[in-house]
Amino acid sequence: MLTSLVGSYPQPEWLVDREKLRGRSPARVRAREIWRVDPAYLQEAQDAAVLMALRDQERAGLDVVTDGEMRRESYSNFFVSALEGLDLDTPGSVPDRSGNPLAVPRVVGPIRRRGPVQVRDVEFLRSATDRAIKVTVPGPFTMAAQAQNDFYDHPQEVAFAFADAVREEIADLFAAGADIVQLDEPWMESRADDARAYGIETLQRALDGVRGTTALHICFGYPLFVPDHARRYRFLPELAAAPVEQISIESAQAKLDLSVLEDLAGKTIVLGVLALDDERVETPEEVAARIERALPYTRDVVAAPDCGMKYLSRASAYGKLEALVAGAKLVRTAAP
C-alpha cells in the first residue's frame, strides 16, 4: 500500500501571508496580495518552498510526492490565469458551493492554451527527487463551472474548450517527467446534475490519446470553508466510466460509507484517511482503522489525506504525514 499527498502542503509564512490566505475563499481570479516576496524573486522563493515541502514528504516516508502546490494561490486559478479567452481583470460571478457570489473569470473568447503552464515546475520537481511524482491540474469541468460564460452557446462547450487545453498540458507534463497527473474536479460533487449530463464526456475529451497514469480527485470542499461534510458523494459511482486509473476521495471527515467503492471496481482508490478540520495529529492506529474500512470493498488503495492540507500549520501537516505512513505500515503488516 502506497502513501501520497492529494496535492497541497502548507506554504511557509515567509512566502505567503497565511492570514490573508485563510481569510478569503479560494481565489478563482488572481490573488497577488497573498505573496510576501517581490515578484522579481518570487520564482526563486517558490523553488525553495517546493524543496521544503518535498523534503518533508520524503522525511515522513511518502511514496508519491508533489510540489505541495507552493506556486499557487489556489488549486485552479494558477492554470486558468495562463489561458487565452478569459478576462480576469473584470471578473464575473457564479454561486460558490454554499450559494454565495464568487468572483470568477469571464469567458470572452475561444479558450486556448498559450503554451506549457506547469512544465518547468515538473522539471524542477523531477530533478530534485527519485520518488514517484504527482502533478495536479484543475479539471476542465470544474474550471468551466468556475467561470462566467459570455462567449460560448452552451455550458458544455466551455467545458470541452477547457478539456482541449488540459489535454495539451497533460501530454507535456508526462513528457517532462510526471509519473501521475491528477485532475482536480471538486465541482463535479457540487454540480452533480451537470456532471451527470456532460462530465464524463468532458473527461474523455481531456484524456483522449493521453499516455500515462491519470487520477481524478473529487471532494466535499475545504473544511475551513465547508465545515460540515456530507456523508456521501452526489457524484461518485458514475466515475467508474471515467478514463482514469485512480479516483481520489475523502473519507475521514465525512465518515463516508465506503461500500460505494464496490461501484469503482478496477480503479485504484486514493483514500483520504487524515481529517483536516483541525490540527490534531491522528495516531497510526486511527489511520489504520480508517484504511481498513475500505478493505472489504477494494484492496487497491493509496493512503492519503483528505483535501485541504495547505490550510494546516506545517507542524500539524508533517505530524499527520508521519501518522499516515505509520498507519499504512500497520495495515501492510497485518495483511495476510
C-alpha positions in Angstrom: 0.0 0.0 0.0 1.5 3.3 -1.1 1.1 6.7 0.5 0.7 10.1 -1.1 -0.4 13.7 -0.7 -3.5 14.8 -2.5 -1.7 17.8 -3.8 -1.2 20.7 -1.4 1.0 21.2 1.6 1.3 24.3 3.9 3.0 27.2 2.2 5.5 28.9 4.6 4.8 32.2 6.2 7.8 33.9 4.5 6.3 33.0 1.1 2.6 33.8 1.6 0.5 35.8 4.1 -1.3 32.8 5.6 -3.8 35.0 7.5 -4.9 36.5 4.1 -5.0 33.1 2.6 -7.2 31.7 5.3 -9.3 34.8 5.4 -10.7 34.6 1.9 -12.3 31.9 -0.2 -10.0 30.1 -2.7 -9.2 32.5 -5.5 -10.6 31.9 -9.0 -9.1 35.1 -10.3 -5.6 36.4 -9.3 -4.8 37.0 -5.6 -1.4 38.6 -5.8 -1.8 40.2 -2.4 -1.1 36.9 -0.6 2.6 36.8 -1.8 5.2 38.3 0.6 8.1 38.1 -1.9 8.9 40.7 -4.5 7.8 39.4 -8.0 11.4 39.6 -9.2 12.4 37.0 -6.7 9.2 35.0 -6.4 10.1 32.1 -8.6 13.3 31.5 -6.7 11.4 31.7 -3.4 8.8 29.3 -4.7 11.6 26.9 -5.7 12.9 27.0 -2.1 9.4 26.3 -0.8 9.0 23.3 -3.1 12.2 21.8 -1.8 11.0 22.3 1.8 7.7 20.6 1.0 9.5 17.8 -0.9 12.0 17.1 1.9 9.1 17.0 4.4 7.3 14.4 2.3 10.5 12.3 1.8 11.4 12.5 5.5 7.9 11.4 6.5 8.3 8.5 4.2 5.7 9.2 1.4 5.9 7.0 -1.7 4.4 9.5 -4.1 5.3 13.2 -3.7 4.1 16.5 -5.1 5.5 20.1 -5.2 2.9 20.9 -2.5 1.4 23.4 -4.9 3.8 26.0 -3.4 3.4 28.2 -6.5 -0.3 28.5 -6.4 -2.8 31.0 -4.9 -5.4 28.3 -5.3 -5.6 24.9 -7.0 -7.5 26.3 -10.0 -6.5 29.9 -10.7 -2.9 29.2 -11.5 -3.7 27.3 -14.6 -6.7 29.4 -15.7 -4.7 32.6 -15.5 -2.4 31.3 -18.2 -5.1 30.6 -20.8 -6.4 32.8 -23.7 -10.1 33.7 -23.9 -10.5 34.7 -20.3 -10.9 38.1 -18.6 -9.6 38.0 -15.1 -9.3 41.8 -14.6 -13.1 42.4 -14.9 -14.4 39.2 -13.3 -17.9 37.8 -13.5 -19.7 35.9 -10.8 -21.1 32.4 -10.1 -22.5 30.9 -6.9 -19.9 29.1 -4.8 -20.5 25.7 -3.2 -22.6 27.4 -0.5 -24.6 29.6 -2.9 -22.7 32.8 -2.2 -21.5 35.0 -5.1 -17.9 34.2 -6.2 -15.7 36.3 -8.4 -14.6 34.2 -11.4 -13.0 34.7 -14.8 -15.3 35.7 -17.7 -15.1 33.7 -20.9 -14.8 36.3 -23.6 -13.3 34.4 -26.5 -12.1 31.0 -27.6 -10.3 29.3 -24.7 -6.8 28.2 -25.7 -3.5 27.3 -24.1 -0.8 29.8 -25.0 1.9 27.3 -24.1 3.1 25.0 -21.4 1.9 26.1 -17.9 3.5 23.7 -15.4 6.2 22.0 -17.4 9.1 24.0 -15.8 7.6 23.1 -12.3 7.6 19.4 -13.2 11.1 19.5 -14.5 12.2 21.2 -11.2 10.5 18.6 -9.1 11.7 15.7 -11.2 15.3 16.9 -10.8 15.0 17.1 -7.0 13.8 13.6 -6.2 14.0 10.0 -7.3 10.5 9.2 -5.9 7.3 8.9 -8.0 5.9 12.4 -8.6 2.3 13.5 -9.0 1.3 16.7 -10.7 -2.2 18.3 -10.2 -4.1 20.2 -12.8 -7.6 21.7 -12.4 -10.1 19.7 -14.2 -12.0 21.1 -17.2 -15.5 20.6 -15.8 -14.5 22.5 -12.6 -12.8 25.3 -14.5 -15.9 25.7 -16.6 -18.2 25.7 -13.5 -15.9 28.4 -12.0 -16.2 30.8 -15.0 -18.9 33.1 -16.3 -19.6 32.2 -19.9 -20.0 35.3 -22.0 -18.9 33.6 -25.3 -20.0 30.0 -25.9 -23.6 29.0 -26.7 -23.8 26.1 -24.3 -22.1 25.3 -20.9 -20.7 22.0 -22.1 -18.9 23.9 -24.9 -17.0 25.8 -22.2 -16.0 22.5 -20.5 -14.9 21.0 -23.8 -12.7 24.0 -24.6 -11.1 23.7 -21.2 -10.7 20.0 -21.9 -8.7 20.7 -25.1 -6.3 23.0 -23.2 -5.9 20.4 -20.4 -5.2 17.6 -22.8 -2.3 19.6 -24.4 -0.9 20.3 -20.9 -1.1 16.8 -19.7 0.8 15.4 -22.7 3.6 17.9 -21.9 3.6 17.1 -18.2 4.2 13.4 -18.8 6.9 14.3 -21.3 8.6 16.4 -18.6 8.8 13.5 -16.2 5.5 13.3 -14.3 4.6 9.8 -13.1 0.9 10.6 -12.3 -1.2 13.6 -13.4 -4.3 14.3 -11.3 -7.3 16.3 -12.5 -8.9 18.1 -9.6 -12.7 18.1 -10.2 -14.3 19.1 -6.8 -17.2 20.8 -8.6 -18.4 17.5 -10.1 -19.6 16.9 -6.5 -21.2 20.3 -6.0 -22.7 20.4 -9.6 -23.7 16.8 -9.8 -26.6 17.2 -12.2 -24.3 19.0 -14.8 -21.6 16.4 -14.1 -24.1 13.6 -15.0 -25.0 15.5 -18.2 -21.6 16.0 -19.6 -18.9 15.4 -17.0 -17.6 12.0 -18.2 -17.7 13.2 -21.9 -15.6 16.2 -20.8 -13.0 13.9 -19.1 -12.9 11.6 -22.1 -12.1 14.7 -24.3 -9.4 15.9 -21.8 -7.7 12.5 -21.8 -8.1 11.4 -25.4 -4.8 9.9 -26.5 -3.0 10.6 -23.2 -0.4 8.0 -22.2 0.4 7.8 -18.5 -1.2 7.2 -15.1 -4.0 9.6 -14.5 -6.1 10.3 -11.4 -9.3 12.3 -10.7 -9.8 14.0 -7.3 -13.3 14.8 -6.1 -14.0 16.3 -2.7 -16.6 18.0 -0.5 -14.7 21.3 -0.2 -12.0 22.6 2.2 -13.2 22.1 5.8 -12.1 25.7 6.6 -14.9 27.0 4.2 -17.2 23.9 4.1 -17.1 22.6 7.6 -20.0 20.2 7.6 -19.0 17.4 5.2 -21.8 15.3 3.7 -21.9 11.5 4.4 -22.0 10.5 0.8 -20.9 11.9 -2.6 -23.6 13.0 -5.0 -21.4 12.1 -8.0 -19.1 9.1 -7.4 -20.4 5.8 -8.8 -20.6 7.5 -12.2 -16.7 7.8 -12.1 -16.5 4.1 -12.9 -16.8 5.3 -16.5 -14.1 7.9 -16.2 -11.0 7.2 -18.3 -8.6 7.4 -15.3 -6.7 4.8 -13.4 -7.1 6.4 -9.9 -10.0 8.1 -8.1 -9.1 10.3 -5.1 -11.8 10.7 -2.5 -12.2 11.9 1.1 -13.4 9.6 3.9 -12.0 10.8 7.2 -14.1 13.9 7.9 -17.2 12.7 6.2 -17.1 9.2 7.7 -18.1 8.1 4.2 -19.9 4.8 3.7 -17.2 3.0 1.8 -19.4 0.3 0.3 -19.7 2.8 -2.6 -16.2 1.6 -3.6 -17.7 -1.6 -4.9 -19.0 0.6 -7.8 -15.5 1.6 -8.7 -14.0 -1.8 -9.3 -10.9 -1.7 -11.3 -9.9 1.8 -10.1 -7.1 2.5 -7.6 -8.6 4.4 -4.7 -6.6 7.3 -3.3 -8.3 7.3 0.1 -8.4 10.3 2.3 -7.7 9.0 5.9 -6.4 12.1 7.6 -9.0 14.6 8.8 -8.0 18.2 8.1 -10.8 20.0 10.0 -8.4 20.6 13.0 -4.7 20.5 13.8 -4.8 17.3 15.9 -2.4 14.6 14.7 -4.0 11.2 14.4 -2.4 8.1 15.9 -1.2 5.5 13.5 -3.9 3.2 14.9 -6.6 5.7 13.9 -5.2 5.9 10.4 -5.0 2.2 10.1 -8.6 1.8 11.2 -9.7 4.3 8.5 -7.8 2.4 5.8 -9.3 -0.9 7.0 -12.8 0.4 6.5 -12.1 0.3 2.7 -10.6 -3.2 2.5 -13.8 -5.2 2.4 -14.6 -3.4 -0.9 -11.2 -2.9 -2.5 -7.6 -3.9 -1.8 -6.2 -1.3 -4.4 -5.8 1.6 -2.0 -3.3 4.5 -1.8 -3.5 6.2 1.7 -3.6 10.0 1.6 -5.0 13.0 3.5 -8.5 14.4 3.0 -8.5 17.6 0.9 -7.0 21.0 2.1 -3.8 20.3 3.8 -2.4 23.7 2.8 -4.5 25.4 5.5 -2.9 23.5 8.4 0.3 24.6 10.2 3.4 22.9 8.9 3.9 21.1 12.2 0.5 19.6 12.1 0.7 18.6 8.5 4.1 17.0 8.9 2.9 15.1 12.0 -0.2 13.9 10.1 2.1 12.6 7.3 4.2 10.6 9.7 1.0 9.1 11.1 -0.2 8.3 7.6 2.9 6.4 6.8 2.9 4.6 10.1 -0.8 3.7 9.8 -0.3 2.3 6.3 2.6 0.2 7.6 0.4 -1.2 10.3 -2.2 -2.3 7.7 0.5 -3.8 5.5 2.0 -5.7 8.4 -1.4 -7.1 9.4 -2.4 -8.2 5.9 -2.5 -11.9 5.3 
